[in-house]
Amino acid sequence: MSLAPHYSVEILERIDDIPPEAWEELGTPGSLALAPSFWRVLERAGLEGFSYRYALMRDDGGKPRAFWGVYTVTTDIAIFAPEPLRKVLEFIRRRFPSFLKWNLLECGTPITIVSPPITQSSDVPRASLVAALARSLREEARRRHSLLIVIRDFEHNAEDFREDLAVHGYHWIEGLPNTYLEIPWKDPQAYRDAMRSYYRSKLNKYRRRVESSGIRVERKEDFADLADILCAQWREVHENAKEFQREVLTPAFYREFSRALGPDSWVLLFYRGEELVAHALMMRDGPMIRWLYVGRSRAQNDGIYLYIATKVVDTAIELGAERLEMGLTTYDVKMDLGAEAVPIHMALRARWGWMNPFVGLGYRLLNAVPKPGKRPVFKQQAAEETP
């Protein structure tokens, strides 16, 4: 009878501490956001409050079999609180600013969604992988004094992880849905022609309004020289956001993103005359394009956000993407453009065993996750839904 292989996990402090031959052994990751170049960007960017470590799992013979990133960050555990509870929390935090803001240990990618958030060899049994993952995360949480452990993110393609994680005490928690637009069109005009008249008219109205105000758009791949102004624009949006907030970007993030990812990253720059008034940060990840961040010189309700979103869609179509990730929040705008909301789950547990049974229920009571419905934006969708 053959014994199941034993896997050991080594925790490293720098992404460059992982030897190049380990990456060669693991092969191409399923996403650019799991590649060492991406983690170097995050490591060098100095995102406020984040502290990274890197896990390399090996088999009995020392052969690399899996990789994942972990980090600590102080997070509001009632980040999706419903409005009445949010008002209560705001009142309490005037006196106790750190109330329900805890130091979490997270496994995943901190600025985008990768499901599952692990690079692994295809022949590693999932139960063995999860056992090694759970063991190493408990040990790391103990070292870093983190009360809660979060593994994120899991979409439909990673539902099978649920049962294996439950064996190790993890609760399956719903997070904010992500949004995606599937792209079958050959050009932006074909995309607009595929829309039902209501959505097409709404889109055209905002396009004409914004373009008549003198807005023009440029796509720029090398944007390191604009890092300071881009970060300032992002902070303007961040500080005025009424929805989900967490990571705080730095100018170094924009510089490193441009330099390290090269032609796989770019910004759309929105000018009024010679003034740069907004931008959208985008990234190519295989056949998919990810829209990561948006920034504005002045946060105001003037229709420009919808215009930015339409130009993001146009760019993805023009560049031949098969899919566009549009990210979390601002669901009304994205779904009016045809995006679909996709459920996201996280695995959550407490480091202390006695506390863990209460964690899942407590999180659900504190948070209300939006569930945007599907919209029949395109003519074909409407035809398929007609009885």
N, C-alpha and C positions, 0 to 999 in steps of 0.2 A: 504494500500500500504506500503510495507516494504522499509525502507530507506537503501541506500548503506552504508556499514560500513565505518567509518572514521579511517584512519591509522595515527599514530604519529610515528616519527622517532627520536630516541635518538642517539646522537653521543658520542662515548666513546673513551678515549685516549689510552687504553691498551686492548689487546685482552682478557686478564684475567679479565677485568672489566665486561665482559659478563658472567652472572651467569651460572653455569653448567646446571641448569634446563632449561635454554633457548635453549641450544643445544639439549637437550633431546626432547623438544617440537618441534623444527624444524625438527628433524630426521637426518638421514644420508645425508650429502651433495652429490651432483652429482659428485663431484670430490674431491680428497685429497687436491687439491690446494685451496679449499674453506673451509677446516677444520681448527679448531683452532691450531692444531699442526703445520700446514704449516705457518700460520701467525705468530706464535711465532718465527719460524726460521727467517723470514724476520725482525721482530721487533728487535730481539737480534743481528742480523747479522750486523746492521749498514751500509746497502748499502749507498754509498755516494750520498747525495742529496735527499734522500727519507724521507718523514715525513708522518706517517700513522695515520689514524683514522678509527673507525669501527662503522657501522650503524646497529642498531637493530630496525626493524619496528614492532610495536605492534598494535593490533586492539583496539576497544573501551573498551574491558574488560581487557586490559593489556597483552593479550596473544601474545607471539612472533610469527610473521608470516613471516619474511624475514630477511636476513642478507646480507650485502655487505661490502667490504673494499674500502676505499678511501685513496688517498695519493697525496701529492704534489711533483712535480719534475720539475726541469728546463729542457726543451726539445727544441731541434732544430725543429721549425715548418716547416722547409724545409729539413727535414731529408732524404727524398727520391728525392731530387732535381736531375733533369737530368744533365749530365756532363757539358754542357756549363754554366748553371746557377750555378752549384757547383763551377766552377772556378771563377765566378764573386763574389760569396759569400766568397770564400777563400781570395780574394783580399781585400774585404771590411773588413773582420774580422781581418786582420792584424792590422788595426787601431781601429776597434770597435769589440772586441772579442765577445760581447754579442748580436750582431745584429741578429734579428729573433730567439733569444733563450729566450723563455718566461716561466714564472712560470705557469704550468698547474695543474689543479685539475683533477685527473683521478679516475675512478671507474673501478675496475677489479683486476686482479692478475698481478703484475708487471714483473714476470719472466717467465711466461708460458701462454698458451691460454686456457681459460675456457669459454665455450659458452653455455648459457649466463652466465655472471659473477656474478650471484646472487644465494643464497640459499633461497628457498621460499617454503611455504606450498602449496600444489597442488590446494587448493580451493580458493586461492587469485586471484581475477580477474586481468588479466594482465594490463588493463587500470588503475585500482586503484593503482596497484603496481608502474607503471611507473609514475603516477601523484605524488605519495609520493616520489619516487626516484628523479624526476626532481626538486621538491620543495626543498628537503633537499640538493641537490647538489648546487643549486643556493645560498642557505643560507650559505653553507660551503665555496663556492668560494668567497663570499663576506667577510666572516670572515678571510679567508687566502689570500686575495688580489690576487686571481688567475683570469686572464683575460679570459682564455679559459677553458671549461669543456669537458672532453672526457670520454665516456663510452665505454669500450672495454672488450671483443671482441665478435663479432657475426659471427657465421658460418651459414650454411644452416638451421640448426635446430632451429635458433633463428631469422629467417627472419620476423616472425610475430611481433617482437618488433618495426620494422621500422615505421609502421603507427602510433602506439601509441606515439613513441618518436617525430615524426614529429609534432604532436599536440602541443608539448611543445617547438617547435622551433629547434629541433635537425636536423642537416644535416647528411645524411647517406654517409659516406666516406670510400673509399676502402683503406685498408692497405696492408702491405706485405702479400702475401699468406703463409699459413702454409703448411707443407708437412707431409703426412702420408703414411705408408706402411701397407696394410692389410696383415695378416699372416695366410694363410690356410695350411702351410707346417708343417710336423711333425718333420723335422730336417733340418739343414743348407744344407746338400747335396741335399735334395729334392728341396729346394729353388733354388740352382744353376742349378739343372737339368731342372727346369721349365723355365729357361731363354733362350732366343734366342741366337744363337751361337756368334753373334757379342758382345753382352753385357757380356756373360759368359767368352769369351776369354779375353776381356779387364779386367774383374775382376780378372781372374786367373793370368794374366800377372803381375798385380800390387801386388797381394798376394805373388807370387813367388819372385818378386824383393825385397819386403820389408822383407820377412822372411829370404831370403838369406843374408841379411845384419845383421842378428843376433837379430832381434826384437822378443820378447816373450811377452805374455799377461797374466795378472792375474786379477781376479775379487775380489774386496775387499769390504766388507760391512761396517766394522768399520774403517773409514779413518780419524777420527778426528785428529790423530797424524800427518797426512800428510798435514794439512790445509795450512800451510805456503807455502810449495813448490807447492801445487796444485793451490793456488791463484796466485803465481808468474808465473806459467805456463799459467794460464788464462789471466793474464795481458799482457804477451808476445804476445798472439794471438790478444787480444783486441787492443793493441796499434799499431799493424801492419795491422789491418783490413781495407779494402777499402769499406766495405759495412756498413750496419746498425750498429750503436753503440749507447748505451744508458746507461744502468745500469753499475755501477762499483762495482765489487765484492770485498769482504774482506776475510781475513783468517777466521774471525768469522763466515762468511756465511757457509764455508765448515765444520767447527766444529759443528755448530748448525744443519746443514742439516743431518750430520751423526748421531748425538746424538738424535735428536728429532724424526727423521723418521725411525731410526733403520733399520730393514730388508727391508723396502720399498725404501731404497736408497743404492746406491753403486757406486763405480768407477771402470772403466776398466783401469788398469795401464799397460803402454807400456814401457818395459825395453829393453835397448841395453846393454847386459852384466849386470852389476850391476847398471847402470845409469838409473834413471827414466826419460824418454824423452818425455812422453805425457800421457794424461789421457782423459777420457770421463766420465762425470757425468750423471747418469741415475736415474730414479725414477719410481716405480710402482704406477699406479693410477687405481685401479680396474683391469679390463681386458686389460688395455692399459699400455704400458711402454713409458715414456717420456725421450728423449735424450735432456738434458738441455744445457750443456756446454762442450767445448773442450779446452784443454790447451796443450802447447808445451814448451819445454825448449828453443828451437830456432825456430823462424818462418822462414820456408824455403819451397820452392816448390820441394819436393822430393818424392811425392806420398804417404806419410804416412797418410795424411788426408783421402784419399780414403780407405786406409787399416783400419783406425780407424772406418770409417763409416761401412765397411763390418763386423767388429767385433761387432759393436753395433747391426747390424741386426742379426748376428748369436746368440748373447746373448738373444735378444728378442724372437727368435724362440725357443732356448733351454729352456727358462723360461716359455714357454707356453703362451705368450701374444697373444691376438687376433689382436692387432693393435699396431704399433710403431709410435709415434709422433717424427719427425725428425727436426722440427723447421724451423726457417726462414733463408733465404739467402743460399748461396752455392748450388743453385738449380741444376746445371749441375751434380754434384756428386750424389746428393740424387736421382735425377730422373733416372740416369743411373743404380741405384740399384733397381728401380721399384717403388719409391715413387710417389705419386700423389700430385700435388699442389692444395690446397683447398682455395678458396677466403675467405678473412677475411674482415669484415667491422667494423667500429667504428662509434659511434654517437658523433657529435661535435656541440657545440654551444658556443657563447660568453656570458659572464656574462651580458654585457650591451646589452639591447634590440636593441638600434639604430645601433649597430655594427653587430649584428647577421646576417642580410641578406647577408652580404658580406663575411662571414667566409667560407662558403662552396666553393664558387667560388675561393676565394683567396687560400685556401688550395690546390685545384685541379691545379691551375696555378703554384704553387710552387713545386709540387711533381709529379713525374712520377713513378707509381708502376709497377714493372715487371709483365708480364703475361706469365709464362713458359707454354709451350704446353705439352700435354700428350705424353709420349713415349711408343711405343709398346715393352716393355722390355721382356715380357713373351710370350711364344709360343701361349698360349691360346688367348692372346690379338690380336696377329697378325692374327690368324685364324678367330677371330670374325670380324676383320676389313677388311678381304678379301671379295670382292663382289662375 
